[in-house]
Amino acid sequence: MTRLSPRFAFRRAGAAILCLVLGPLVPNAFGAEAAPAGQLYHNEDCTNFFWFNDNPEGKAGEIVDRYVDVIADAGVTVLLCNTNARRTNYQSRVWEAFWDGYDPAGPDDQPFLAPMRRDAVAAYRKGLGNMLAVHRRGIDYPARVAQRCRQRGISPWISLRMNDCHENDIADHPFHGSFWKKNPQFRRQNCPGYFATCLDYAHPEVRDLYKALIVETLDRYDIDGLELDFMREPYLFSAGKEAEGAPILTAWIRDVRKLTEAAAARRGHPVRLGVRVPSRPETAKAMGLEAIDWAKEGLIDLLVATPRWATTEFDMPLEEWRELLGTSKVTLAGGLEVLYRPCPGGEANTVSPELDRGAAAAVLSRGADTVYLFNHFQNGVWPPDVYRDLLKSMRSLDTLLKLPRSVGITYRDITGPGEAYQPPLPAAGKELAFRMRPGPIPEGRATSVLLEFAPGEGTAMSVPTVTVNGKPCEVAKDETPKPGVRVIRFNVPAAALAGADVHEIKAVAKDDNALTIRRVEMRVGE
């Protein structure tokens, strides 16, 4: 994996990386702590605010408030304020802050910044300067966010990243804290690739490092919930040691649960505990994340199933999670990422509003209690009114079903050790089939299927025969948006959709040349 940009709320492939928020929890019919209809969870990462908002003298608190106000106006009901990566965005007593060791009056080649790429220094200094300015003006950022959340009727949570590994390819990058730099013996072993140097939770010193931050968070901030974000990163144990590590991690979760219960007793209101884990139950388990067991034991209140980052997923098995959870007292959330990448290694774009609504509808129609947004920053690529209306629509499946939406074929960007997995795209052959679950399609809604063919097939290829659930589809549009790329959209007859939950899209070549398909989408119009 290539290196990320120098800021932590990184933009990559020209797209903003956004974060999600959690909503308040209320009892369901089984006595479970489930989110009622109309909730929306949003996770705001630890640096985005500072990298994109200056904080002039006397205005820092007001600017934080306005930032929360945008989120509130977009209909978010639970905001998870992320406060850490390998450092914190506030002046911690137990961890280093992002700015510790930094001289704001010093040169670009000061020791703190010297390990960085020269073209990354200016943006990093701007973000650090804003962080430090907020601190020096007497604003405790997470506390101010939580305060404004309560004023605006949002449930405040804090999200802690449990093993963040950005900037791993620069050992002395200022992003890293001293614990990671000075203790290579506590990193994962026999693990190649980008996640090789994540910390290994088999070591009590690593667990104690994060427990200290948890204790401080619960003592310092009046919050409704604490999220342990294991998707930054889920690589918690050395290769081949995940099964041995699982009971160690579960015992540690029990200790964290006791801490949240003690905080609740002190605060006089519930303090929930949530986790963010891979999109498949078997993947989470294979990585030592026994989220189902945690739920059944009553250790967690929120379970977020989600991709990591590379692309949003439209086919997460939320109904399987729901079945495994049984009557556990847990809110099940489906996590949406902001990037859309149909093929591994392919071009990534910010997900369009239609695709985002499609992913949200898929989540809610397949058994999740709520949508959970990650990397959905308010200063991303969408205009403010589009951002507001998009997020508001995700609070209700009924609302989503009334609006145009699309779903796409993507892939799983996290697999567990030993899992056999073949991404569905690109797909090559003379007869190709794909299965989609876009959620309910109201009668009378125009529906179409889009197929994109690999470069080079373009004009030489005959239009394939396309069916949906065995019913033939007619060509609606055939175009070449850029040289060598051909995109054909097919109208889907209403008879193909009636009564179907899973839709099979089949493309059959009309000539001897095999098809190579690299993008598949189904659009439900107005």
Kinemage of the C-alpha trace (Angstrom):
@kinemage 1
@onewidth
@group {chain A} dominant
@subgroup {mainchain}
@vectorlist {calphas} color= white
{ca met a 1} P 0.000 0.000 0.000
{ca thr a 2} L 1.336 3.410 -0.860
{ca arg a 3} L 1.956 6.031 1.754
{ca leu a 4} L -0.755 8.414 2.852
{ca ser a 5} L -0.522 12.182 2.839
{ca pro a 6} L 1.101 14.051 5.725
{ca arg a 7} L -2.065 15.092 7.492
{ca phe a 8} L -4.028 12.533 9.435
{ca ala a 9} L -7.496 13.227 8.083
{ca phe a 10} L -5.833 12.321 4.847
{ca arg a 11} L -7.022 13.015 1.336
{ca arg a 12} L -5.990 10.382 -1.135
{ca ala a 13} L -6.767 9.827 -4.800
{ca gly a 14} L -8.250 13.321 -4.792
{ca ala a 15} L -11.050 12.330 -2.427
{ca ala a 16} L -11.752 13.365 1.130
{ca ile a 17} L -11.710 10.614 3.715
{ca leu a 18} L -14.704 11.061 5.928
{ca cys a 19} L -15.836 9.876 9.328
{ca leu a 20} L -19.122 8.586 10.868
{ca val a 21} L -21.253 9.349 13.896
{ca leu a 22} L -23.211 7.290 16.418
{ca gly a 23} L -26.720 7.898 17.690
{ca pro a 24} L -28.342 7.585 21.120
{ca leu a 25} L -29.524 4.216 22.290
{ca val a 26} L -32.992 3.325 23.556
{ca pro a 27} L -34.505 0.011 24.637
{ca asn a 28} L -36.114 -2.141 21.951
{ca ala a 29} L -38.938 -4.629 22.396
{ca phe a 30} L -36.526 -7.206 23.807
{ca gly a 31} L -35.036 -4.788 26.329
{ca ala a 32} L -32.028 -4.372 24.024
{ca glu a 33} L -30.210 -1.077 23.591
{ca ala a 34} L -31.186 -0.475 19.965
{ca ala a 35} L -31.220 2.765 18.020
{ca pro a 36} L -34.743 3.918 17.129
{ca ala a 37} L -35.700 4.727 13.563
{ca gly a 38} L -34.342 8.063 12.509
{ca gln a 39} L -30.855 7.814 14.026
{ca leu a 40} L -27.604 8.618 12.242
{ca tyr a 41} L -24.087 7.998 13.566
{ca his a 42} L -21.140 10.080 12.395
{ca asn a 43} L -17.438 9.628 13.211
{ca glu a 44} L -15.295 12.772 12.999
{ca asp a 45} L -11.583 12.050 12.841
{ca cys a 46} L -8.969 13.624 15.077
{ca thr a 47} L -7.417 16.038 12.573
{ca asn a 48} L -9.884 17.096 9.908
{ca phe a 49} L -11.251 20.057 11.876
{ca phe a 50} L -7.766 21.438 12.483
{ca trp a 51} L -6.466 20.918 8.973
{ca phe a 52} L -9.337 22.909 7.454
{ca asn a 53} L -10.299 25.501 10.074
{ca asp a 54} L -8.169 28.399 11.239
{ca asn a 55} L -8.735 29.488 14.835
{ca pro a 56} L -8.111 33.217 15.275
{ca glu a 57} L -7.771 34.790 18.702
{ca gly a 58} L -11.048 34.808 20.597
{ca lys a 59} L -12.881 32.704 18.013
{ca ala a 60} L -11.678 29.128 18.613
{ca gly a 61} L -14.645 27.999 20.694
{ca glu a 62} L -17.121 29.625 18.325
{ca ile a 63} L -15.528 27.901 15.326
{ca val a 64} L -15.717 24.493 17.035
{ca asp a 65} L -19.387 25.178 17.764
{ca arg a 66} L -20.098 26.071 14.148
{ca tyr a 67} L -18.413 22.878 13.006
{ca val a 68} L -20.710 20.820 15.245
{ca asp a 69} L -23.695 22.878 14.105
{ca val a 70} L -23.204 21.803 10.487
{ca ile a 71} L -23.265 18.181 11.613
{ca ala a 72} L -26.364 18.785 13.723
{ca asp a 73} L -28.154 20.544 10.866
{ca ala a 74} L -27.412 17.510 8.682
{ca gly a 75} L -29.488 15.353 11.011
{ca val a 76} L -26.719 13.511 12.855
{ca thr a 77} L -27.954 12.223 16.191
{ca val a 78} L -24.737 10.727 17.603
{ca leu a 79} L -21.306 12.230 17.017
{ca leu a 80} L -18.217 10.148 17.680
{ca cys a 81} L -15.362 12.559 18.219
{ca asn a 82} L -12.078 10.777 17.494
{ca thr a 83} L -9.312 12.147 19.727
{ca asn a 84} L -6.253 10.059 18.882
{ca ala a 85} L -4.119 8.258 16.363
{ca arg a 86} L -0.625 7.657 17.744
{ca arg a 87} L -0.918 10.982 19.536
{ca thr a 88} L -3.860 12.994 20.877
{ca asn a 89} L -5.482 16.200 19.640
{ca tyr a 90} L -5.724 17.547 23.201
{ca gln a 91} L -3.066 17.939 25.916
{ca ser a 92} L -3.141 14.471 27.436
{ca arg a 93} L -1.548 13.485 30.726
{ca val a 94} L -0.837 9.917 29.576
{ca trp a 95} L -0.094 10.218 25.834
{ca glu a 96} L 1.798 12.772 23.779
{ca ala a 97} L -0.210 15.412 21.956
{ca phe a 98} L 0.283 15.897 18.229
{ca trp a 99} L 2.260 19.083 18.904
{ca asp a 100} L 4.532 17.844 21.719
{ca gly a 101} L 8.110 18.476 20.570
{ca tyr a 102} L 7.068 20.948 17.873
{ca asp a 103} L 8.440 24.514 17.787
{ca pro a 104} L 5.896 26.687 15.933
{ca ala a 105} L 8.514 29.449 15.584
{ca gly a 106} L 11.213 27.062 14.371
{ca pro a 107} L 12.292 26.292 10.802
{ca asp a 108} L 10.877 23.630 8.516
{ca asp a 109} L 13.959 21.482 9.083
{ca gln a 110} L 13.687 21.451 12.881
{ca pro a 111} L 14.241 17.949 14.329
{ca phe a 112} L 10.510 17.388 14.836
{ca leu a 113} L 9.753 17.924 11.131
{ca ala a 114} L 13.029 16.817 9.546
{ca pro a 115} L 11.957 13.193 8.826
{ca met a 116} L 8.985 14.341 6.719
{ca arg a 117} L 8.865 14.779 2.955
{ca arg a 118} L 9.584 18.434 2.226
{ca asp a 119} L 6.409 18.857 0.168
{ca ala a 120} L 4.304 17.676 3.113
{ca val a 121} L 5.648 20.016 5.779
{ca ala a 122} L 3.550 23.117 5.084
{ca ala a 123} L 0.176 21.355 5.413
{ca tyr a 124} L 1.328 19.492 8.514
{ca arg a 125} L 2.496 22.709 10.168
{ca lys a 126} L -0.808 24.403 9.379
{ca gly a 127} L -2.781 21.616 11.048
{ca leu a 128} L -0.492 21.475 14.072
{ca gly a 129} L -0.632 25.252 14.370
{ca asn a 130} L -4.416 25.186 14.535
{ca met a 131} L -4.382 22.386 17.115
{ca leu a 132} L -1.918 24.271 19.276
{ca ala a 133} L -3.843 27.520 18.890
{ca val a 134} L -7.053 25.896 20.159
{ca his a 135} L -5.171 24.488 23.159
{ca arg a 136} L -3.383 27.750 23.974
{ca arg a 137} L -6.652 29.654 23.855
{ca gly a 138} L -7.981 27.497 26.662
{ca ile a 139} L -10.257 25.287 24.569
{ca asp a 140} L -10.288 21.563 25.337
{ca tyr a 141} L -11.432 20.431 21.894
{ca pro a 142} L -13.183 17.135 22.809
{ca ala a 143} L -14.899 18.781 25.786
{ca arg a 144} L -16.109 21.671 23.653
{ca val a 145} L -17.422 19.271 20.994
{ca ala a 146} L -19.307 17.279 23.651
{ca gln a 147} L -20.732 20.464 25.175
{ca arg a 148} L -21.995 21.730 21.833
{ca cys a 149} L -23.425 18.307 21.011
{ca arg a 150} L -25.568 18.418 24.126
{ca gln a 151} L -26.712 21.950 23.307
{ca arg a 152} L -27.782 20.763 19.844
{ca gly a 153} L -29.426 17.523 20.967
{ca ile a 154} L -26.672 15.230 19.691
{ca ser a 155} L -25.405 12.337 21.787
{ca pro a 156} L -21.637 12.837 22.331
{ca trp a 157} L -19.290 9.865 22.114
{ca ile a 158} L -15.520 9.612 21.908
{ca ser a 159} L -13.918 7.198 19.456
{ca leu a 160} L -10.407 5.890 20.133
{ca arg a 161} L -8.303 4.355 17.373
{ca met a 162} L -6.877 1.185 18.833
{ca asn a 163} L -3.852 0.579 16.586
{ca asp a 164} L -3.455 3.365 14.047
{ca cys a 165} L -0.525 2.839 11.697
{ca his a 166} L -0.430 5.780 9.283
{ca glu a 167} L 3.036 6.950 8.176
{ca asn a 168} L 4.586 3.558 8.929
{ca asp a 169} L 7.096 3.941 6.146
{ca ile a 170} L 8.783 6.893 7.898
{ca ala a 171} L 9.970 5.554 11.244
{ca asp a 172} L 10.715 8.986 12.753
{ca his a 173} L 7.676 10.803 11.381
{ca pro a 174} L 6.253 13.241 13.992
{ca phe a 175} L 2.921 11.442 13.699
{ca his a 176} L 4.330 8.576 15.795
{ca gly a 177} L 4.406 8.620 19.576
{ca ser a 178} L 7.491 7.676 21.553
{ca phe a 179} L 6.046 4.336 22.703
{ca trp a 180} L 5.902 3.039 19.151
{ca lys a 181} L 9.286 4.498 18.241
{ca lys a 182} L 11.128 3.168 21.287
{ca asn a 183} L 9.548 -0.287 21.547
{ca pro a 184} L 9.882 -2.251 18.312
{ca gln a 185} L 9.729 -5.437 20.415
{ca phe a 186} L 6.012 -4.755 20.985
{ca arg a 187} L 5.136 -4.710 17.283
{ca arg a 188} L 3.634 -7.594 15.329
{ca gln a 189} L 6.056 -10.255 14.138
{ca asn a 190} L 6.341 -12.146 10.836
{ca cys a 191} L 3.885 -9.794 9.152
{ca pro a 192} L 4.834 -8.279 5.801
{ca gly a 193} L 3.230 -5.240 4.220
{ca tyr a 194} L 1.726 -1.979 5.352
{ca phe a 195} L 0.358 -3.311 8.646
{ca ala a 196} L 3.565 -5.124 9.652
{ca thr a 197} L 4.469 -2.665 12.387
{ca cys a 198} L 1.111 -2.378 14.125
{ca leu a 199} L 1.342 -2.976 17.856
{ca asp a 200} L 0.739 -6.492 19.184
{ca tyr a 201} L -1.970 -6.716 21.845
{ca ala a 202} L -0.488 -9.969 23.143
{ca his a 203} L 1.893 -7.727 25.100
{ca pro a 204} L 0.416 -6.328 28.334
{ca glu a 205} L 2.418 -3.146 27.785
{ca val a 206} L 0.400 -2.446 24.633
{ca arg a 207} L -2.903 -3.110 26.364
{ca asp a 208} L -1.832 -0.886 29.254
{ca leu a 209} L -0.927 1.922 26.841
{ca tyr a 210} L -4.455 2.018 25.457
{ca lys a 211} L -6.093 1.386 28.808
{ca ala a 212} L -4.395 4.493 30.185
{ca leu a 213} L -5.942 6.561 27.397
{ca ile a 214} L -9.347 4.990 28.048
{ca val a 215} L -9.150 5.757 31.762
{ca glu a 216} L -8.208 9.363 31.045
{ca thr a 217} L -11.007 9.737 28.489
{ca leu a 218} L -13.671 8.464 30.870
{ca asp a 219} L -12.375 10.567 33.760
{ca arg a 220} L -11.997 13.737 31.742
{ca tyr a 221} L -15.006 13.851 29.409
{ca asp a 222} L -18.738 13.673 30.078
{ca ile a 223} L -19.788 11.457 27.181
{ca asp a 224} L -22.621 9.054 26.431
{ca gly a 225} L -20.388 6.417 24.898
{ca leu a 226} L -16.861 5.233 24.170
{ca glu a 227} L -16.013 3.521 20.895
{ca leu a 228} L -12.993 1.252 20.459
{ca asp a 229} L -12.148 1.587 16.768
{ca phe a 230} L -10.487 -1.695 15.819
{ca met a 231} L -10.640 -0.760 12.133
{ca arg a 232} L -7.660 1.505 12.720
{ca glu a 233} L -6.337 -1.183 12.625
{ca pro a 234} L -7.730 -4.728 12.994
{ca tyr a 235} L -4.226 -6.263 12.801
{ca leu a 236} L -3.777 -6.750 16.539
{ca phe a 237} L -1.662 -9.897 16.788
{ca ser a 238} L 1.368 -11.435 15.140
{ca ala a 239} L 0.776 -13.695 12.154
{ca gly a 240} L -0.668 -17.051 13.202
{ca lys a 241} L -1.332 -15.856 16.759
{ca glu a 242} L -4.829 -14.467 16.278
{ca ala a 243} L -6.624 -17.439 17.889
{ca glu a 244} L -4.311 -17.249 20.908
{ca gly a 245} L -4.879 -13.526 21.118
{ca ala a 246} L -8.678 -13.623 21.044
{ca pro a 247} L -9.198 -14.600 24.711
{ca ile a 248} L -6.572 -12.064 25.776
{ca leu a 249} L -8.464 -9.318 23.984
{ca thr a 250} L -11.820 -10.478 25.351
{ca ala a 251} L -10.498 -10.358 28.918
{ca trp a 252} L -9.231 -6.837 28.235
{ca ile a 253} L -12.650 -5.811 26.878
{ca arg a 254} L -14.163 -7.029 30.145
{ca asp a 255} L -11.876 -4.634 32.004
{ca val a 256} L -12.859 -1.764 29.716
{ca arg a 257} L -16.521 -2.548 30.312
{ca lys a 258} L -15.968 -2.204 34.047
{ca leu a 259} L -14.409 1.201 33.416
{ca thr a 260} L -17.442 2.418 31.433
{ca glu a 261} L -19.779 1.115 34.122
{ca ala a 262} L -17.800 2.977 36.788
{ca ala a 263} L -17.910 6.130 34.667
{ca ala a 264} L -21.672 5.757 34.316
{ca ala a 265} L -22.032 5.517 38.083
{ca arg a 266} L -19.963 8.687 38.545
{ca arg a 267} L -21.771 10.615 35.825
{ca gly a 268} L -25.266 9.512 36.725
{ca his a 269} L -26.127 8.410 33.182
{ca pro a 270} L -25.258 5.451 30.937
{ca val a 271} L -21.852 5.374 29.264
{ca arg a 272} L -22.099 2.892 26.407
{ca leu a 273} L -19.300 0.871 24.881
{ca gly a 274} L -19.017 0.289 21.127
{ca val a 275} L -16.625 -1.420 18.741
{ca arg a 276} L -15.905 -1.039 15.027
{ca val a 277} L -14.962 -4.308 13.311
{ca pro a 278} L -14.647 -5.804 9.786
{ca ser a 279} L -17.763 -6.176 7.659
{ca arg a 280} L -17.927 -9.989 7.895
{ca pro a 281} L -18.374 -11.945 11.155
{ca glu a 282} L -15.888 -14.595 10.022
{ca thr a 283} L -13.272 -11.956 9.205
{ca ala a 284} L -13.599 -10.292 12.596
{ca lys a 285} L -13.322 -13.643 14.350
{ca ala a 286} L -10.301 -14.692 12.296
{ca met a 287} L -8.509 -11.538 13.422
{ca gly a 288} L -9.194 -12.176 17.109
{ca leu a 289} L -12.149 -9.779 17.332
{ca glu a 290} L -14.842 -11.900 18.995
{ca ala a 291} L -17.506 -9.222 18.634
{ca ile a 292} L -20.436 -11.655 18.742
{ca asp a 293} L -19.177 -13.161 21.996
{ca trp a 294} L -18.683 -9.683 23.432
{ca ala a 295} L -22.267 -8.827 22.559
{ca lys a 296} L -23.705 -12.010 24.024
{ca glu a 297} L -21.733 -11.501 27.226
{ca gly a 298} L -23.132 -7.994 27.526
{ca leu a 299} L -19.739 -6.326 27.147
{ca ile a 300} L -20.704 -3.954 24.310
{ca asp a 301} L -23.711 -1.837 23.372
{ca leu a 302} L -22.786 -0.974 19.799
{ca leu a 303} L -21.339 -3.099 17.002
{ca val a 304} L -20.332 -1.385 13.757
{ca ala a 305} L -19.665 -3.703 10.805
{ca thr a 306} L -17.724 -1.823 8.162
{ca pro a 307} L -15.095 -1.829 5.437
{ca arg a 308} L -11.740 -0.330 6.346
{ca trp a 309} L -11.179 2.482 3.854
{ca ala a 310} L -10.528 1.514 0.222
{ca thr a 311} L -14.181 1.438 -0.854
{ca thr a 312} L -17.693 1.456 0.495
{ca glu a 313} L -19.399 -1.956 0.494
{ca phe a 314} L -22.917 -2.498 -0.803
{ca asp a 315} L -23.160 -6.169 0.143
{ca met a 316} L -22.370 -6.406 3.849
{ca pro a 317} L -24.207 -9.385 5.423
{ca leu a 318} L -26.038 -7.406 8.095
{ca glu a 319} L -28.751 -10.063 8.304
{ca glu a 320} L -26.069 -12.597 9.262
{ca trp a 321} L -24.754 -10.298 11.970
{ca arg a 322} L -28.325 -9.837 13.203
{ca glu a 323} L -28.949 -13.565 13.371
{ca leu a 324} L -25.693 -14.225 15.225
{ca leu a 325} L -26.420 -11.450 17.709
{ca gly a 326} L -29.794 -13.002 18.560
{ca thr a 327} L -31.399 -11.099 21.430
{ca ser a 328} L -28.154 -9.474 22.518
{ca lys a 329} L -28.587 -5.954 23.835
{ca val a 330} L -26.603 -4.347 21.045
{ca thr a 331} L -27.227 -1.727 18.386
{ca leu a 332} L -26.069 -3.004 14.995
{ca ala a 333} L -24.726 -0.316 12.672
{ca gly a 334} L -23.649 -0.607 9.059
{ca gly a 335} L -20.591 1.493 8.301
{ca leu a 336} L -20.300 3.495 5.076
{ca glu a 337} L -16.977 4.711 3.724
{ca val a 338} L -16.695 7.709 1.412
{ca leu a 339} L -14.614 6.170 -1.360
{ca tyr a 340} L -15.971 4.136 -4.273
{ca arg a 341} L -13.567 1.734 -5.967
{ca pro a 342} L -15.134 -1.195 -7.886
{ca cys a 343} L -11.844 -3.091 -8.400
{ca pro a 344} L -8.841 -3.561 -6.094
{ca gly a 345} L -6.096 -1.206 -7.168
{ca gly a 346} L -8.456 0.678 -9.455
{ca glu a 347} L -9.264 4.353 -9.500
{ca ala a 348} L -10.992 5.619 -6.364
{ca asn a 349} L -13.561 8.401 -6.404
{ca thr a 350} L -15.655 10.010 -3.734
{ca val a 351} L -18.920 8.129 -3.638
{ca ser a 352} L -21.738 9.996 -5.371
{ca pro a 353} L -24.841 10.992 -3.366
{ca glu a 354} L -26.860 8.367 -5.294
{ca leu a 355} L -24.371 5.615 -4.464
{ca asp a 356} L -24.183 6.752 -0.835
{ca arg a 357} L -27.961 6.596 -0.552
{ca gly a 358} L -27.898 3.183 -2.181
{ca ala a 359} L -25.362 1.902 0.336
{ca ala a 360} L -27.419 3.326 3.210
{ca ala a 361} L -30.610 1.721 1.888
{ca ala a 362} L -28.811 -1.621 1.584
{ca val a 363} L -27.609 -1.339 5.191
{ca leu a 364} L -31.030 -0.509 6.625
{ca ser a 365} L -32.942 -3.033 4.509
{ca arg a 366} L -30.638 -5.873 5.537
{ca gly a 367} L -31.095 -5.633 9.277
{ca ala a 368} L -28.967 -2.809 10.655
{ca asp a 369} L -30.480 -0.470 13.226
{ca thr a 370} L -28.673 2.550 11.873
{ca val a 371} L -26.224 3.940 9.336
{ca tyr a 372} L -22.743 4.845 10.589
{ca leu a 373} L -20.744 7.335 8.508
{ca phe a 374} L -16.964 7.331 8.383
{ca asn a 375} L -14.851 9.894 6.507
{ca his a 376} L -17.943 11.869 5.517
{ca phe a 377} L -16.386 15.266 6.224
{ca gln a 378} L -18.462 18.417 5.863
{ca asn a 379} L -15.596 20.074 3.958
{ca gly a 380} L -15.381 17.273 1.408
{ca val a 381} L -16.354 17.432 -2.252
{ca trp a 382} L -20.088 18.039 -1.776
{ca pro a 383} L -21.645 21.524 -1.594
{ca pro a 384} L -23.086 22.298 1.872
{ca asp a 385} L -26.720 21.844 0.849
{ca val a 386} L -25.995 18.517 -0.878
{ca tyr a 387} L -24.090 17.327 2.202
{ca arg a 388} L -26.931 18.320 4.534
{ca asp a 389} L -29.684 16.726 2.473
{ca leu a 390} L -27.675 13.557 1.819
{ca leu a 391} L -27.034 12.895 5.488
{ca lys a 392} L -30.591 13.722 6.474
{ca ser a 393} L -31.928 11.155 4.008
{ca met a 394} L -29.923 8.393 5.702
{ca arg a 395} L -31.954 8.563 8.902
{ca ser a 396} L -34.872 6.683 7.376
{ca leu a 397} L -35.220 3.785 4.952
{ca asp a 398} L -38.607 5.170 3.912
{ca thr a 399} L -36.962 8.447 2.905
{ca leu a 400} L -34.166 6.680 1.036
{ca leu a 401} L -36.629 4.560 -0.948
{ca lys a 402} L -38.323 7.699 -2.283
{ca leu a 403} L -35.090 9.106 -3.712
{ca pro a 404} L -32.916 8.049 -6.651
{ca arg a 405} L -30.215 5.659 -5.514
{ca ser a 406} L -27.628 3.310 -6.943
{ca val a 407} L -25.709 0.295 -5.720
{ca gly a 408} L -22.469 -1.035 -7.112
{ca ile a 409} L -20.386 -4.166 -7.054
{ca thr a 410} L -17.288 -3.548 -4.928
{ca tyr a 411} L -15.016 -5.760 -2.857
{ca arg a 412} L -13.878 -6.509 0.690
{ca asp a 413} L -10.791 -4.507 1.602
{ca ile a 414} L -10.100 -6.577 4.728
{ca thr a 415} L -9.798 -10.358 4.884
{ca gly a 416} L -8.738 -12.491 7.809
{ca pro a 417} L -5.790 -14.870 7.901
{ca gly a 418} L -6.561 -18.024 5.946
{ca glu a 419} L -9.669 -16.590 4.272
{ca ala a 420} L -9.989 -17.470 0.591
{ca tyr a 421} L -11.429 -14.512 -1.263
{ca gln a 422} L -11.697 -13.498 -4.907
{ca pro a 423} L -12.905 -9.943 -5.636
{ca pro a 424} L -15.885 -10.016 -8.015
{ca leu a 425} L -14.383 -7.387 -10.345
{ca pro a 426} L -12.823 -7.242 -12.810
{ca ala a 427} L -14.647 -10.253 -14.277
{ca ala a 428} L -13.765 -11.896 -17.585
{ca gly a 429} L -15.610 -14.508 -19.637
{ca lys a 430} L -18.211 -15.051 -22.327
{ca glu a 431} L -21.007 -15.354 -19.767
{ca leu a 432} L -20.824 -13.341 -16.546
{ca ala a 433} L -23.290 -13.150 -13.661
{ca phe a 434} L -23.534 -10.778 -10.700
{ca arg a 435} L -25.897 -10.698 -7.739
{ca met a 436} L -27.153 -7.490 -6.135
{ca arg a 437} L -29.359 -6.625 -3.176
{ca pro a 438} L -30.330 -2.956 -3.625
{ca gly a 439} L -33.166 -3.052 -1.118
{ca pro a 440} L -36.872 -2.676 -1.923
{ca ile a 441} L -37.701 -1.202 -5.331
{ca pro a 442} L -41.111 0.502 -5.241
{ca glu a 443} L -43.439 -0.353 -8.097
{ca gly a 444} L -43.173 1.956 -11.064
{ca arg a 445} L -39.646 3.146 -10.390
{ca ala a 446} L -37.415 3.237 -13.468
{ca thr a 447} L -34.493 0.883 -12.914
{ca ser a 448} L -31.376 0.410 -15.002
{ca val a 449} L -28.118 -1.525 -15.010
{ca leu a 450} L -24.749 -0.033 -15.984
{ca leu a 451} L -21.826 -2.101 -17.237
{ca glu a 452} L -18.356 -0.699 -17.838
{ca phe a 453} L -15.967 -2.665 -19.997
{ca ala a 454} L -12.195 -2.723 -19.763
{ca pro a 455} L -10.094 -0.395 -21.930
{ca gly a 456} L -9.451 -1.805 -25.353
{ca glu a 457} L -12.778 -3.606 -25.693
{ca gly a 458} L -14.617 -0.418 -26.671
{ca thr a 459} L -15.774 -0.203 -30.255
{ca ala a 460} L -14.662 -3.703 -31.257
{ca met a 461} L -17.112 -5.382 -28.892
{ca ser a 462} L -20.679 -6.271 -29.852
{ca val a 463} L -23.309 -5.219 -27.327
{ca pro a 464} L -23.794 -8.223 -25.039
{ca thr a 465} L -27.157 -9.746 -24.190
{ca val a 466} L -28.086 -8.585 -20.688
{ca thr a 467} L -30.814 -10.019 -18.472
{ca val a 468} L -31.972 -9.287 -14.946
{ca asn a 469} L -33.589 -12.228 -13.186
{ca gly a 470} L -33.878 -13.887 -16.577
{ca lys a 471} L -35.731 -10.986 -18.249
{ca pro a 472} L -34.020 -9.335 -21.258
{ca cys a 473} L -32.978 -5.693 -20.932
{ca glu a 474} L -32.825 -3.120 -23.734
{ca val a 475} L -29.956 -0.707 -24.299
{ca ala a 476} L -30.701 2.773 -22.980
{ca lys a 477} L -27.327 4.415 -23.566
{ca asp a 478} L -24.048 3.333 -25.148
{ca glu a 479} L -21.118 5.700 -24.780
{ca thr a 480} L -17.351 6.022 -24.578
{ca pro a 481} L -16.675 8.526 -21.753
{ca lys a 482} L -12.934 8.378 -22.388
{ca pro a 483} L -10.734 6.654 -24.970
{ca gly a 484} L -10.887 2.879 -24.820
{ca val a 485} L -13.607 2.742 -22.131
{ca arg a 486} L -17.131 1.722 -23.023
{ca val a 487} L -20.132 2.156 -20.735
{ca ile a 488} L -23.541 0.722 -21.618
{ca arg a 489} L -26.703 1.296 -19.603
{ca phe a 490} L -29.636 -1.128 -19.933
{ca asn a 491} L -33.242 -0.510 -18.920
{ca val a 492} L -34.627 -3.178 -16.592
{ca pro a 493} L -38.258 -4.211 -17.219
{ca ala a 494} L -40.605 -4.008 -14.253
{ca ala a 495} L -41.426 -7.703 -14.634
{ca ala a 496} L -37.815 -8.555 -13.777
{ca leu a 497} L -38.024 -6.863 -10.383
{ca ala a 498} L -41.357 -8.000 -8.979
{ca gly a 499} L -41.007 -9.957 -5.766
{ca ala a 500} L -37.222 -10.267 -5.978
{ca asp a 501} L -34.878 -9.480 -3.124
{ca val a 502} L -31.663 -10.653 -4.774
{ca his a 503} L -31.295 -9.626 -8.411
{ca glu a 504} L -29.120 -11.615 -10.819
{ca ile a 505} L -27.561 -9.595 -13.612
{ca lys a 506} L -26.221 -11.704 -16.465
{ca ala a 507} L -24.179 -10.528 -19.467
{ca val a 508} L -23.555 -12.903 -22.380
{ca ala a 509} L -21.157 -12.091 -25.246
{ca lys a 510} L -22.594 -12.189 -28.763
{ca asp a 511} L -19.283 -12.978 -30.445
{ca asp a 512} L -16.243 -15.140 -29.775
{ca asn a 513} L -14.473 -12.486 -27.700
{ca ala a 514} L -14.758 -12.712 -23.928
{ca leu a 515} L -16.160 -9.770 -21.973
{ca thr a 516} L -14.093 -7.995 -19.326
{ca ile a 517} L -16.365 -6.051 -16.989
{ca arg a 518} L -14.874 -3.745 -14.368
{ca arg a 519} L -17.907 -1.818 -13.093
{ca val a 520} L -21.501 -2.899 -12.424
{ca glu a 521} L -24.212 -0.638 -10.998
{ca met a 522} L -27.957 -0.805 -10.588
{ca arg a 523} L -29.822 2.492 -10.439
{ca val a 524} L -33.317 2.988 -9.050
{ca gly a 525} L -34.666 6.277 -10.380
{ca glu a 526} L -37.601 8.473 -9.455
